[in-house]
């Protein structure tokens, strides 16, 4: 579970302590609804089902605007916001609510970037957070139809590679927040595969790890990041490796990534 989430009924940022309290309250209400149980097994199944339901969160994948994205501090201070960044966040929250999620997460406002500890946790946990989300809402600002995917900048960014592969469900929305399709739709999957050169089977059921290194590197080769270190950091989840985050180290981040991969990789193609 991320360190902070948007609580959709109030649109407020809340931390893990408040998240836990809300989840426990909701869980208790669910269990009271079921009444008594005939066995411990039945009770455990009910708890598991209810827990999955009350911890559902939607997660946003998008490209940042040059300015105007609501920040963690903006949301915490409950500032009255407006503009394209705020509108994007509110539309995302509406869609998350439509999917019956209680919580939502966006990288613009759910990470306290003033805390180096929280920022590092977010970068190292990002793949898992996207994987655990109930649904990923991918906003493609350059697309009015799936035919526009081939020229949409979303498919050229470093961080969006794991945001495409990690979630169980990815739903694409384009200009005007029109629903363009889902990643696991056969036609959409074929189209994305042609744009990204990622096999459809990986789009549908990607397993992170330090195998097929050369192939995965090709998927990332043409993608760009704003900060040079993120060229490496955005691939941590893809290869299932752990690195300390040290912004300012420059290209050394890439060297450390390759060293971590090679420690448990026996594929000679990694050197190609």
ROMI-28057 format. One line per 2 residues: number of its first residue (from 1); their letters; for each residue x, y, z of N, C-alpha, C, O, CB. Coordinates in steps of 0.1 Angstrom, whole numbers, plus 5000, padded with zeros to 4 digits. Glycine has a CB too. Example, Ala and Ser with C-alpha at 12.3 -4.5 7.8 and 13.67 -1.06 7.14 Angstrom:
2
1	AS	5132,4943,5078,5123,4955,5078,5132,4967,5078,5142,4967,5085,5113,4955,5090 | 5128,4978,5071,5137,4989,5071,5129,5000,5079,5134,5011,5080,5141,4994,5057
% end
This chain:
272
1	XX	5008,4988,5000,5000,5000,5000,5009,5012,5000,5018,5013,5008,4990,5000,5012 | 5006,5022,4991,5014,5034,4991,5013,5042,5004,5004,5040,5012,5009,5044,4980
3	XX	5023,5051,5006,5024,5058,5019,5012,5068,5020,5008,5071,5032,5037,5066,5020 | 5007,5073,5009,4996,5083,5009,4987,5079,4998,4991,5075,4987,5001,5097,5008
5	XX	4974,5081,5001,4964,5079,4990,4954,5091,4991,4953,5098,5001,4957,5066,4993 | 4946,5092,4980,4935,5102,4980,4923,5094,4985,4919,5084,4979,4933,5108,4966
7	XX	4916,5099,4996,4904,5093,5000,4893,5099,4992,4890,5111,4994,4902,5096,5016 | 4887,5091,4983,4878,5097,4973,4865,5104,4978,4861,5114,4972,4874,5086,4964
9	XX	4859,5100,4989,4847,5107,4994,4850,5121,4998,4841,5130,4996,4841,5100,5006 | 4862,5125,5002,4865,5138,5006,4876,5145,4997,4878,5157,4998,4870,5138,5020
11	XX	4882,5137,4988,4893,5142,4980,4905,5147,4988,4913,5156,4983,4889,5153,4970 | 4907,5141,5000,4918,5145,5008,4929,5135,5008,4927,5123,5006,4913,5147,5023
13	XX	4942,5140,5010,4953,5131,5011,4954,5125,5025,4954,5133,5034,4966,5138,5007 | 4955,5112,5026,4956,5106,5039,4968,5096,5040,4972,5091,5029,4943,5099,5043
15	XX	4974,5095,5052,4986,5086,5053,4982,5072,5058,4970,5069,5059,4995,5092,5063 | 4992,5064,5059,4989,5050,5062,4981,5047,5075,4973,5038,5076,5002,5042,5063
17	XX	4984,5056,5085,4976,5054,5098,4961,5056,5096,4953,5048,5100,4981,5064,5108 | 4958,5067,5089,4943,5070,5086,4938,5059,5076,4926,5055,5077,4942,5084,5080
19	XX	4946,5055,5067,4941,5044,5057,4938,5032,5065,4927,5026,5063,4952,5041,5047 | 4947,5028,5074,4944,5016,5082,4931,5017,5090,4924,5008,5091,4956,5013,5092
21	XX	4929,5029,5096,4917,5031,5105,4905,5030,5096,4895,5024,5100,4918,5044,5112 | 4905,5036,5084,4893,5035,5075,4891,5021,5071,4879,5016,5070,4896,5044,5063
23	XX	4902,5014,5067,4900,5000,5062,4894,4991,5073,4885,4983,5071,4914,4994,5058 | 4899,4993,5086,4894,4985,5097,4879,4987,5099,4871,4978,5102,4902,4987,5109
25	XX	4875,5000,5098,4861,5004,5100,4853,4997,5089,4842,4991,5092,4859,5019,5100 | 4857,4999,5077,4850,4993,5066,4849,4978,5067,4839,4972,5064,4856,4997,5052
27	XX	4860,4972,5071,4861,4957,5072,4851,4952,5083,4844,4942,5081,4875,4953,5076 | 4850,4959,5094,4841,4956,5104,4826,4957,5099,4818,4948,5103,4843,4965,5116
29	XX	4823,4967,5092,4810,4968,5086,4806,4957,5077,4795,4952,5077,4808,4982,5079 | 4816,4953,5069,4814,4942,5059,4811,4929,5067,4802,4922,5063,4826,4940,5050
31	XX	4819,4926,5077,4818,4914,5084,4805,4914,5092,4798,4903,5093,4829,4912,5094 | 4800,4925,5097,4787,4926,5104,4776,4923,5095,4766,4917,5098,4785,4939,5111
33	XX	4778,4927,5082,4768,4924,5072,4766,4909,5069,4755,4905,5067,4771,4932,5059 | 4777,4902,5070,4777,4888,5067,4770,4880,5079,4764,4870,5077,4791,4882,5065
35	XX	4771,4886,5091,4766,4879,5103,4775,4869,5108,4787,4870,5107,4752,4873,5100 | 4769,4858,5113,4778,4847,5119,4783,4838,5108,4778,4837,5097,4770,4839,5130
37	XX	4793,4831,5112,4800,4821,5103,4799,4807,5108,4800,4805,5120,4814,4825,5099 | 4798,4797,5099,4796,4784,5104,4810,4777,5107,4811,4767,5114,4789,4776,5093
39	XX	4821,4783,5101,4834,4778,5104,4844,4789,5103,4842,4799,5098,4837,4766,5094 | 4856,4786,5108,4867,4795,5107,4871,4797,5093,4875,4808,5089,4879,4790,5115
41	XX	4871,4787,5085,4874,4788,5071,4865,4798,5064,4869,4806,5056,4874,4774,5064 | 4852,4797,5066,4842,4806,5060,4845,4820,5065,4844,4829,5057,4828,4802,5064
43	XX	4849,4822,5077,4852,4835,5082,4864,4841,5076,4865,4853,5072,4853,4835,5098 | 4875,4833,5074,4887,4837,5068,4884,4841,5053,4890,4851,5048,4898,4826,5068
45	XX	4876,4833,5046,4873,4837,5032,4866,4850,5032,4868,4858,5023,4864,4825,5026 | 4856,4852,5041,4849,4865,5041,4858,4876,5044,4857,4887,5038,4838,4864,5051
47	XX	4867,4875,5053,4877,4885,5057,4885,4888,5045,4887,4900,5041,4886,4881,5069 | 4891,4878,5038,4899,4880,5026,4892,4888,5015,4897,4897,5009,4904,4867,5021
49	XX	4879,4884,5013,4871,4890,5002,4868,4904,5006,4869,4913,4997,4858,4882,5000 | 4864,4907,5018,4861,4920,5023,4873,4929,5022,4873,4941,5019,4855,4920,5037
51	XX	4885,4924,5027,4897,4932,5027,4901,4936,5013,4905,4948,5011,4909,4924,5033 | 4900,4927,5003,4903,4931,4989,4894,4942,4985,4898,4951,4977,4902,4919,4980
53	XX	4881,4942,4989,4872,4951,4984,4874,4965,4991,4873,4975,4984,4858,4947,4988 | 4877,4966,5003,4878,4979,5010,4892,4985,5009,4894,4997,5012,4875,4977,5025
55	XX	4902,4978,5003,4915,4983,5000,4917,4987,4986,4928,4990,4982,4926,4974,5005 | 4907,4986,4978,4908,4989,4963,4912,5003,4961,4907,5012,4966,4895,4986,4956
57	XX	4922,5005,4953,4926,5018,4948,4929,5018,4933,4934,5009,4928,4938,5023,4956 | 4925,5030,4927,4929,5032,4913,4941,5040,4913,4945,5048,4922,4917,5040,4906
59	XX	4949,5038,4902,4962,5045,4901,4963,5051,4887,4958,5046,4877,4974,5035,4902 | 4969,5063,4887,4969,5071,4874,4982,5070,4867,4993,5070,4874,4967,5086,4878
61	XX	4982,5068,4854,4994,5069,4846,4991,5080,4836,4981,5080,4829,4997,5055,4839 | 5001,5089,4834,4999,5100,4826,5013,5107,4823,5023,5103,4829,4990,5110,4833
63	XX	5013,5117,4815,5025,5126,4814,5022,5139,4821,5012,5145,4821,5028,5129,4798 | 5033,5143,4829,5031,5155,4836,5030,5167,4827,5037,5168,4816,5044,5157,4846
65	XX	5023,5177,4831,5022,5190,4825,5035,5198,4829,5042,5194,4838,5010,5198,4829 | 5039,5208,4821,5050,5216,4824,5049,5223,4837,5059,5225,4845,5053,5226,4813
67	XX	5037,5227,4841,5034,5232,4854,5019,5231,4857,5012,5228,4848,5039,5247,4855 | 5016,5233,4869,5001,5233,4873,4996,5220,4878,4984,5219,4881,4993,5237,4861
69	XX	5005,5210,4880,5001,5198,4886,4999,5200,4901,5008,5205,4908,5011,5186,4883 | 4988,5196,4907,4986,5197,4922,4997,5189,4929,5000,5177,4926,4972,5192,4926
71	XX	5003,5195,4939,5014,5189,4946,5009,5182,4959,4997,5185,4963,5025,5199,4949 | 5018,5175,4966,5014,5169,4979,5011,5180,4989,5001,5179,4996,5026,5161,4984
73	XX	5019,5191,4989,5016,5202,4998,5003,5209,4995,4996,5213,5004,5028,5212,4998 | 5000,5211,4982,4988,5217,4978,4976,5210,4984,4967,5216,4989,4987,5218,4963
75	XX	4976,5196,4982,4965,5188,4986,4964,5188,5002,4953,5188,5007,4966,5174,4981 | 4976,5187,5008,4976,5186,5023,4970,5199,5029,4963,5199,5039,4990,5183,5028
77	XX	4974,5210,5023,4969,5223,5028,4955,5227,5023,4950,5237,5026,4979,5234,5024 | 4949,5218,5015,4936,5220,5010,4934,5233,5002,4924,5240,5004,4926,5219,5021
79	XX	4944,5236,4994,4943,5248,4986,4932,5247,4976,4929,5237,4971,4957,5251,4979 | 4926,5259,4973,4916,5259,4962,4924,5259,4949,4930,5269,4945,4907,5271,4964
81	XX	4923,5249,4941,4931,5247,4929,4922,5248,4917,4910,5246,4917,4938,5234,4929 | 4929,5251,4906,4922,5252,4893,4932,5249,4882,4944,5249,4885,4914,5265,4891
83	XX	4928,5248,4870,4937,5247,4859,4937,5232,4853,4930,5223,4859,4951,5251,4863 | 4944,5230,4843,4944,5217,4836,4949,5205,4845,4944,5194,4845,4953,5217,4824
85	XX	4959,5208,4854,4964,5198,4862,4954,5193,4872,4952,5181,4875,4976,5202,4870 | 4947,5203,4878,4936,5200,4888,4925,5193,4881,4919,5183,4887,4932,5213,4895
87	XX	4921,5198,4869,4910,5191,4862,4913,5177,4859,4905,5168,4860,4907,5199,4849 | 4926,5174,4855,4930,5160,4852,4928,5152,4864,4923,5140,4863,4944,5160,4847
89	XX	4933,5157,4876,4932,5149,4888,4917,5146,4892,4914,5135,4896,4939,5156,4899 | 4909,5156,4890,4895,5154,4894,4888,5144,4885,4879,5137,4889,4888,5168,4894
91	XX	4891,5145,4872,4885,5135,4863,4890,5121,4866,4882,5111,4865,4889,5139,4848 | 4902,5120,4869,4907,5107,4873,4900,5102,4886,4896,5090,4886,4923,5107,4876
93	XX	4898,5110,4896,4891,5107,4908,4876,5102,4905,4871,5093,4911,4891,5118,4918 | 4870,5109,4895,4856,5105,4891,4856,5091,4885,4847,5083,4889,4851,5115,4881
95	XX	4866,5088,4877,4866,5075,4871,4869,5064,4881,4864,5054,4881,4877,5075,4859 | 4879,5068,4890,4882,5058,4901,4869,5055,4910,4867,5044,4913,4893,5064,4910
97	XX	4862,5065,4912,4849,5064,4920,4839,5055,4912,4832,5047,4918,4843,5077,4923 | 4839,5057,4899,4830,5049,4890,4834,5035,4891,4825,5026,4890,4831,5054,4876
99	XX	4846,5032,4893,4851,5018,4895,4849,5013,4909,4854,5002,4913,4865,5016,4890 | 4842,5020,4917,4839,5016,4931,4851,5015,4940,4852,5007,4949,4831,5003,4931
101	XX	4861,5023,4937,4873,5024,4945,4871,5034,4957,4864,5044,4955,4886,5027,4937 | 4876,5031,4968,4876,5040,4979,4888,5050,4979,4887,5061,4984,4875,5033,4993
103	XX	4899,5045,4973,4911,5053,4973,4916,5055,4959,4912,5047,4950,4922,5046,4982 | 4925,5065,4957,4931,5067,4944,4946,5072,4947,4949,5077,4957,4924,5077,4935
105	XX	4954,5070,4937,4968,5074,4938,4973,5080,4925,4971,5075,4914,4977,5062,4942 | 4980,5092,4927,4986,5099,4916,5000,5103,4920,5002,5108,4931,4978,5111,4911
107	XX	5010,5101,4911,5024,5105,4915,5026,5120,4916,5036,5124,4922,5033,5100,4904 | 5016,5128,4912,5018,5142,4913,5016,5147,4927,5023,5156,4932,5008,5149,4904
109	XX	5007,5141,4935,5003,5146,4948,5003,5136,4959,5000,5140,4970,4989,5152,4947 | 5006,5124,4956,5006,5113,4967,5019,5109,4972,5021,5100,4979,4998,5101,4962
111	XX	5030,5116,4967,5043,5114,4973,5048,5127,4979,5048,5138,4972,5053,5109,4961 | 5053,5126,4991,5059,5138,4998,5073,5139,4993,5082,5132,4999,5058,5137,5014
113	XX	5076,5146,4983,5089,5147,4977,5099,5155,4985,5111,5155,4982,5088,5153,4963 | 5094,5161,4996,5103,5168,5005,5109,5158,5015,5119,5162,5022,5095,5179,5013
115	XX	5104,5146,5015,5110,5135,5023,5118,5126,5014,5112,5119,5006,5099,5127,5031 | 5131,5126,5016,5139,5117,5008,5136,5102,5010,5137,5094,5001,5154,5120,5011
117	XX	5132,5099,5023,5129,5085,5026,5116,5081,5019,5116,5070,5013,5127,5084,5041 | 5106,5089,5019,5094,5086,5012,5096,5086,4996,5090,5077,4990,5083,5096,5015
119	XX	5104,5095,4991,5106,5095,4977,5113,5082,4973,5110,5076,4962,5115,5107,4973 | 5123,5078,4981,5131,5066,4977,5121,5054,4978,5122,5045,4969,5143,5064,4987
121	XX	5113,5053,4988,5104,5042,4989,5094,5041,4977,5092,5031,4972,5095,5043,5002 | 5090,5053,4973,5081,5054,4961,5087,5048,4949,5081,5041,4941,5076,5068,4959
123	XX	5099,5053,4946,5106,5048,4934,5109,5033,4934,5107,5027,4924,5120,5056,4933 | 5113,5028,4946,5116,5014,4947,5104,5005,4947,5105,4993,4944,5125,5012,4959
125	XX	5092,5011,4951,5080,5003,4952,5070,5006,4941,5060,4999,4941,5073,5007,4966 | 5074,5014,4932,5064,5019,4922,5058,5007,4914,5046,5006,4912,5071,5028,4912
127	XX	5066,4998,4909,5061,4986,4902,5051,4979,4910,5040,4975,4905,5073,4977,4897 | 5054,4976,4922,5045,4969,4931,5032,4976,4933,5021,4970,4933,5051,4965,4944
129	XX	5033,4990,4935,5020,4997,4937,5011,4997,4925,4999,4996,4926,5024,5012,4940 | 5017,4998,4913,5009,4997,4901,5004,4982,4899,4992,4981,4895,5018,5000,4888
131	XX	5011,4973,4903,5007,4959,4902,4995,4956,4912,4986,4948,4908,5018,4949,4905 | 4995,4962,4923,4985,4959,4933,4973,4968,4931,4962,4965,4938,4991,4962,4947
133	XX	4973,4977,4923,4961,4986,4920,4950,4978,4915,4952,4968,4907,4965,4998,4911 | 4938,4982,4918,4926,4975,4913,4925,4978,4898,4921,4969,4890,4913,4980,4920
135	XX	4928,4991,4894,4927,4995,4880,4937,5006,4878,4939,5015,4886,4913,4999,4876 | 4943,5006,4866,4952,5017,4862,4945,5025,4852,4941,5020,4841,4966,5012,4857
137	XX	4943,5038,4854,4937,5047,4844,4949,5054,4837,4955,5062,4843,4927,5057,4851 | 4950,5051,4824,4961,5057,4816,4955,5068,4808,4947,5066,4799,4968,5046,4807
139	XX	4959,5080,4811,4954,5092,4803,4964,5096,4792,4975,5100,4795,4952,5104,4813 | 4960,5094,4780,4968,5097,4768,4963,5110,4762,4954,5110,4754,4967,5085,4758
141	XX	4970,5121,4765,4966,5134,4762,4966,5137,4747,4960,5147,4742,4974,5144,4769 | 4974,5129,4739,4976,5132,4725,4967,5123,4716,4967,5124,4704,4990,5129,4721
143	XX	4958,5115,4722,4951,5105,4715,4936,5108,4715,4930,5109,4726,4953,5091,4720 | 4930,5108,4703,4915,5109,4702,4909,5095,4698,4897,5093,4700,4911,5119,4691
145	XX	4917,5086,4694,4913,5072,4691,4925,5063,4692,4937,5068,4692,4907,5072,4676 | 4923,5050,4692,4935,5041,4693,4945,5043,4682,4957,5040,4683,4930,5027,4694
147	XX	4940,5047,4670,4949,5049,4659,4960,5060,4662,4970,5060,4655,4941,5053,4647 | 4957,5068,4672,4967,5079,4676,4978,5074,4685,4988,5081,4687,4960,5090,4682
149	XX	4977,5061,4689,4987,5056,4699,5001,5057,4693,5011,5060,4701,4984,5042,4702 | 5003,5055,4680,5016,5054,4674,5023,5067,4675,5035,5068,4674,5015,5050,4660
151	XX	5016,5078,4678,5023,5092,4679,5021,5098,4692,5024,5109,4695,5017,5101,4668 | 5015,5090,4702,5012,5096,4715,5025,5095,4723,5031,5084,4724,5001,5088,4722
153	XX	5029,5106,4729,5042,5107,4737,5041,5098,4750,5052,5095,4755,5044,5121,4741 | 5030,5094,4754,5029,5085,4766,5037,5072,4763,5043,5067,4773,5014,5081,4769
155	XX	5037,5068,4751,5045,5055,4748,5060,5057,4746,5067,5048,4743,5039,5049,4735 | 5064,5070,4748,5079,5073,4746,5085,5076,4760,5097,5078,4760,5081,5084,4737
157	XX	5078,5076,4771,5083,5079,4784,5089,5067,4791,5083,5056,4790,5073,5087,4792 | 5099,5069,4799,5105,5058,4806,5096,5052,4817,5095,5040,4817,5118,5063,4813
159	XX	5090,5060,4825,5082,5055,4836,5070,5048,4832,5065,5039,4839,5079,5066,4846 | 5065,5051,4820,5052,5045,4816,5054,5031,4811,5044,5024,4809,5046,5054,4805
161	XX	5066,5026,4809,5068,5012,4805,5063,5003,4816,5055,4994,4814,5083,5009,4803 | 5067,5005,4829,5062,4997,4840,5048,5000,4843,5040,4991,4847,5071,4999,4852
163	XX	5043,5012,4840,5029,5015,4842,5020,5008,4832,5008,5006,4834,5027,5030,4841 | 5026,5004,4821,5019,4997,4811,5018,4982,4814,5008,4975,4812,5025,4998,4797
165	XX	5029,4977,4820,5031,4962,4822,5027,4957,4836,5022,4946,4837,5045,4959,4820 | 5028,4965,4846,5026,4960,4860,5012,4958,4863,5009,4948,4870,5032,4970,4869
167	XX	5002,4967,4860,4989,4966,4865,4981,4954,4860,4984,4949,4849,4981,4978,4862 | 4972,4949,4868,4963,4938,4863,4953,4943,4852,4950,4936,4843,4955,4932,4875
169	XX	4949,4955,4853,4939,4961,4844,4944,4975,4840,4947,4983,4849,4925,4961,4850 | 4945,4978,4827,4949,4991,4823,4938,4996,4813,4935,4989,4803,4963,4992,4815
171	XX	4932,5008,4816,4921,5013,4808,4926,5027,4803,4931,5035,4810,4908,5015,4816 | 4925,5028,4789,4931,5040,4783,4920,5050,4780,4909,5047,4776,4937,5036,4769
173	XX	4923,5063,4784,4914,5074,4782,4922,5085,4774,4934,5087,4776,4908,5080,4795 | 4915,5091,4764,4922,5101,4756,4916,5115,4757,4910,5118,4768,4921,5096,4742
175	XX	4917,5122,4747,4912,5136,4746,4897,5137,4751,4889,5129,4746,4913,5142,4732 | 4894,5146,4760,4881,5147,4766,4877,5136,4775,4866,5134,4778,4871,5148,4755
177	XX	4887,5128,4779,4885,5116,4788,4876,5106,4782,4868,5099,4789,4880,5121,4801 | 4877,5105,4769,4869,5094,4762,4876,5081,4764,4888,5080,4762,4868,5098,4747
179	XX	4868,5071,4767,4874,5057,4769,4878,5052,4755,4870,5050,4746,4865,5048,4776 | 4891,5048,4754,4896,5044,4741,4898,5029,4740,4899,5023,4729,4910,5050,4738
181	XX	4897,5022,4752,4899,5007,4752,4907,5003,4763,4913,5011,4771,4905,5003,4739 | 4909,4990,4765,4916,4984,4775,4928,4976,4770,4927,4970,4759,4907,4974,4784
183	XX	4939,4975,4778,4951,4969,4773,4949,4954,4769,4955,4950,4759,4962,4969,4784 | 4940,4947,4776,4939,4933,4774,4928,4930,4763,4926,4918,4760,4935,4926,4786
185	XX	4922,4940,4757,4914,4938,4745,4923,4933,4734,4934,4939,4732,4906,4951,4741 | 4919,4924,4726,4927,4918,4716,4932,4928,4706,4944,4928,4703,4919,4906,4709
187	XX	4923,4936,4701,4927,4946,4691,4936,4957,4696,4946,4960,4690,4914,4952,4684 | 4933,4961,4708,4941,4971,4715,4955,4966,4718,4965,4972,4716,4934,4977,4728
189	XX	4955,4953,4723,4968,4947,4726,4977,4945,4714,4989,4948,4714,4965,4933,4732 | 4971,4941,4702,4978,4940,4690,4984,4954,4686,4995,4955,4681,4970,4934,4679
191	XX	4976,4964,4687,4980,4978,4683,4992,4982,4692,5002,4988,4687,4968,4987,4684 | 4990,4981,4705,5001,4985,4715,5014,4977,4712,5025,4982,4712,4996,4983,4729
193	XX	5012,4964,4709,5024,4956,4706,5031,4961,4693,5044,4961,4693,5020,4941,4703 | 5024,4966,4683,5030,4971,4671,5037,4984,4674,5047,4988,4668,5020,4973,4660
195	XX	5032,4992,4684,5038,5005,4687,5050,5003,4696,5060,5011,4694,5027,5014,4694 | 5050,4994,4705,5060,4992,4715,5070,4981,4713,5081,4980,4719,5054,4990,4729
197	XX	5067,4972,4703,5075,4960,4701,5075,4950,4713,5083,4942,4714,5089,4963,4697 | 5065,4952,4722,5063,4943,4733,5054,4932,4729,5042,4935,4725,5059,4950,4746
199	XX	5057,4919,4730,5048,4908,4727,5035,4909,4734,5034,4913,4746,5054,4895,4729 | 5024,4905,4728,5011,4906,4734,5010,4898,4747,5004,4902,4757,5000,4901,4725
201	XX	5017,4886,4747,5017,4878,4759,5023,4885,4771,5019,4883,4783,5024,4865,4757 | 5033,4894,4769,5039,4902,4780,5030,4913,4784,5029,4917,4796,5053,4907,4775
203	XX	5023,4919,4774,5013,4929,4778,5002,4924,4787,4997,4931,4796,5007,4935,4765 | 4998,4912,4785,4987,4906,4793,4992,4900,4806,4985,4900,4816,4980,4896,4785
205	XX	5004,4894,4806,5009,4887,4818,5024,4889,4819,5031,4879,4817,5005,4872,4818 | 5028,4900,4823,5042,4903,4824,5047,4898,4838,5041,4901,4848,5045,4918,4822
207	XX	5059,4892,4837,5065,4887,4850,5079,4894,4851,5088,4892,4842,5067,4872,4850 | 5081,4903,4861,5094,4909,4862,5105,4900,4866,5102,4889,4872,5093,4920,4873
209	XX	5117,4903,4862,5128,4894,4865,5140,4897,4857,5140,4905,4847,5124,4880,4864 | 5152,4891,4860,5164,4893,4854,5167,4883,4843,5178,4878,4841,5176,4893,4864
211	XX	5156,4880,4835,5157,4872,4823,5154,4880,4811,5148,4891,4812,5148,4859,4825 | 5157,4875,4799,5154,4882,4786,5158,4896,4787,5151,4905,4782,5139,4881,4783
213	XX	5170,4899,4793,5175,4912,4795,5176,4920,4782,5171,4932,4782,5188,4912,4802 | 5182,4914,4772,5184,4921,4760,5171,4926,4753,5169,4937,4748,5192,4913,4749
215	XX	5161,4917,4754,5148,4920,4748,5141,4931,4756,5135,4941,4750,5139,4908,4748 | 5141,4931,4769,5135,4941,4777,5142,4955,4776,5135,4965,4776,5135,4937,4792
217	XX	5155,4954,4774,5162,4967,4772,5158,4973,4758,5158,4985,4757,5178,4964,4771 | 5155,4965,4748,5150,4970,4736,5136,4977,4738,5134,4988,4731,5148,4959,4725
219	XX	5128,4972,4747,5115,4979,4749,5117,4993,4755,5110,5002,4752,5107,4971,4759 | 5128,4995,4763,5131,5007,4769,5140,5016,4761,5141,5028,4765,5136,5005,4783
221	XX	5146,5012,4751,5157,5019,4744,5153,5032,4739,5162,5042,4741,5162,5011,4733 | 5142,5034,4734,5138,5047,4728,5130,5056,4738,5125,5067,4734,5130,5045,4716
223	XX	5128,5051,4750,5120,5059,4759,5129,5069,4766,5141,5067,4768,5114,5050,4770 | 5123,5080,4770,5131,5092,4776,5126,5095,4790,5114,5092,4793,5130,5104,4767
225	XX	5135,5100,4798,5131,5105,4811,5137,5119,4813,5146,5123,4806,5137,5096,4822 | 5131,5127,4822,5135,5140,4824,5149,5141,4831,5157,5149,4828,5125,5148,4833
227	XX	5150,5132,4841,5163,5132,4849,5171,5120,4844,5165,5109,4842,5160,5131,4864 | 5184,5121,4843,5193,5111,4837,5192,5098,4846,5193,5087,4841,5207,5116,4836
229	XX	5191,5100,4859,5191,5088,4868,5179,5080,4866,5179,5067,4868,5192,5093,4883 | 5168,5086,4862,5155,5078,4860,5156,5068,4849,5147,5059,4848,5144,5088,4858
231	XX	5165,5070,4840,5167,5060,4829,5169,5046,4835,5165,5036,4830,5179,5064,4820 | 5176,5046,4847,5179,5034,4854,5168,5031,4864,5162,5020,4865,5192,5034,4862
233	XX	5164,5041,4872,5154,5039,4882,5140,5034,4877,5134,5026,4884,5152,5052,4890 | 5137,5038,4865,5123,5034,4860,5123,5020,4855,5113,5014,4852,5120,5043,4848
235	XX	5135,5013,4856,5136,4999,4852,5137,4989,4863,5138,4977,4862,5147,4997,4842 | 5138,4995,4876,5140,4986,4887,5129,4975,4888,5133,4964,4891,5140,4995,4900
237	XX	5117,4979,4886,5106,4969,4887,5106,4960,4876,5102,4948,4878,5093,4976,4888 | 5110,4964,4864,5110,4955,4852,5119,4944,4854,5116,4932,4851,5114,4963,4840
239	XX	5131,4947,4860,5141,4936,4862,5141,4931,4877,5148,4922,4880,5155,4942,4859 | 5132,4936,4885,5131,4931,4899,5144,4932,4906,5149,4922,4912,5125,4917,4899
241	XX	5150,4944,4906,5162,4946,4913,5160,4958,4923,5150,4966,4921,5174,4949,4903 | 5168,4959,4933,5167,4969,4943,5180,4978,4943,5191,4972,4945,5164,4963,4957
243	XX	5178,4991,4942,5190,5000,4943,5186,5011,4952,5175,5015,4953,5194,5005,4929 | 5196,5016,4959,5194,5029,4966,5193,5040,4956,5199,5040,4946,5206,5032,4976
245	XX	5184,5050,4959,5182,5061,4950,5191,5073,4954,5191,5077,4966,5167,5065,4951 | 5198,5078,4945,5207,5089,4947,5207,5099,4936,5216,5098,4927,5222,5083,4950
247	XX	5197,5107,4936,5197,5118,4925,5209,5126,4927,5213,5131,4938,5184,5126,4926 | 5215,5129,4915,5228,5136,4915,5240,5127,4911,5250,5132,4907,5231,5142,4928
249	XX	5237,5114,4911,5248,5105,4907,5250,5104,4892,5260,5098,4887,5246,5091,4913 | 5240,5109,4884,5241,5109,4870,5241,5095,4864,5233,5087,4868,5254,5116,4866
251	XX	5250,5093,4854,5250,5080,4846,5254,5068,4855,5253,5057,4850,5258,5082,4834 | 5260,5071,4866,5264,5060,4875,5252,5051,4879,5254,5040,4882,5271,5066,4888
253	XX	5240,5057,4879,5228,5050,4882,5226,5038,4872,5222,5027,4876,5216,5059,4882 | 5229,5041,4860,5228,5030,4849,5239,5019,4852,5236,5008,4850,5230,5036,4835
255	XX	5251,5023,4855,5261,5014,4858,5257,5004,4870,5259,4992,4869,5275,5021,4862 | 5252,5010,4880,5247,5002,4892,5236,4993,4888,5235,4982,4893,5243,5012,4903
257	XX	5227,4998,4880,5216,4989,4875,5221,4977,4868,5217,4965,4870,5206,4997,4866 | 5231,4979,4858,5236,4968,4851,5244,4958,4860,5243,4946,4857,5245,4974,4840
259	XX	5251,4964,4869,5258,4955,4879,5249,4946,4886,5251,4934,4888,5267,4963,4888 | 5237,4952,4891,5227,4944,4898,5221,4933,4890,5219,4922,4894,5217,4953,4904
261	XX	5219,4937,4877,5213,4927,4868,5223,4915,4865,5219,4904,4866,5209,4933,4855 | 5235,4919,4863,5245,4909,4859,5249,4899,4870,5254,4888,4868,5257,4915,4854
263	XX	5246,4903,4883,5249,4895,4894,5241,4882,4894,5246,4872,4899,5247,4902,4907 | 5230,4882,4887,5221,4870,4887,5216,4867,4873,5206,4860,4871,5210,4871,4897
265	XX	5223,4872,4863,5219,4869,4849,5231,4862,4842,5242,4866,4842,5216,4883,4842 | 5227,4851,4836,5237,4843,4828,5236,4844,4813,5242,4836,4806,5236,4829,4832
267	XX	5228,4854,4809,5226,4856,4794,5237,4864,4788,5240,4875,4792,5212,4862,4792 | 5244,4858,4778,5255,4866,4772,5250,4878,4764,5257,4887,4762,5263,4857,4763
269	XX	5237,4878,4760,5232,4889,4752,5231,4902,4760,5230,4912,4754,5218,4885,4747 | 5232,4901,4773,5232,4914,4781,5243,4923,4777,5242,4935,4779,5233,4910,4796
271	XX	5254,4918,4771,5265,4926,4768,5264,4931,4753,5273,4939,4749,5278,4918,4769 | 5253,4927,4746,5252,4931,4732,5248,4946,4731,5247,4951,4720,5241,4923,4725
% end
